Amino acid sequence: MVALGRVMKLHKFAILGAALFVGACSTAEMAWQRTDGRQLHAGHFRHAMHVCREHAWVGYEPSTQRMKQCMARKGYVWAEVTSYYGGYY
């Protein structure tokens, strides 16, 4: 009887874990957006991307965190798309 209780507990844990995993795998669309909500200016955005890509490299690999921090200093944020806004993917 004790073994059955453990199996049921593990079963519940597995179902909960699967539900959390599926919920985390949403298909949210992400894109670079301006922090002030205005449309991106292609030239300014390309320049910011170029500068931040150079800055993001640590050794032989780029750092996502450093890229996001650099872009934030330049007025851009990587965020979920909630409506059409003229962002850059």
C-alpha positions, -999 to 999 in steps of 0.1 A, spaced: 0 0 0 29 24 8 45 17 -26 12 26 -44 11 59 -25 47 67 -36 38 58 -72 7 81 -71 28 109 -57 54 106 -84 26 104 -110 12 137 -97 46 153 -98 52 141 -134 19 156 -145 26 189 -127 61 190 -143 47 184 -178 20 211 -174 47 236 -163 69 226 -192 42 230 -218 31 263 -203 67 276 -205 69 267 -242 46 294 -254 49 307 -289 53 343 -278 69 364 -306 98 385 -294 114 415 -312 136 445 -305 114 475 -296 121 511 -286 118 518 -249 97 550 -257 72 530 -279 79 548 -311 88 531 -344 124 520 -351 145 541 -374 164 515 -395 197 534 -397 199 542 -360 188 506 -351 215 491 -374 242 513 -359 231 503 -323 231 466 -332 266 469 -348 281 486 -317 263 463 -292 273 431 -311 310 442 -309 305 450 -272 287 417 -264 316 394 -272 333 378 -242 362 356 -254 349 335 -282 312 337 -274 287 365 -275 269 373 -242 231 377 -245 230 397 -212 257 421 -224 239 426 -257 206 434 -239 223 458 -215 240 476 -243 208 479 -264 189 491 -233 215 520 -229 208 529 -265 170 529 -260 160 494 -272 145 464 -254 140 427 -264 104 421 -255 73 402 -264 53 416 -293 18 425 -282 6 443 -313 20 458 -345 45 485 -336 71 485 -363 97 466 -344 127 446 -357 129 408 -354 
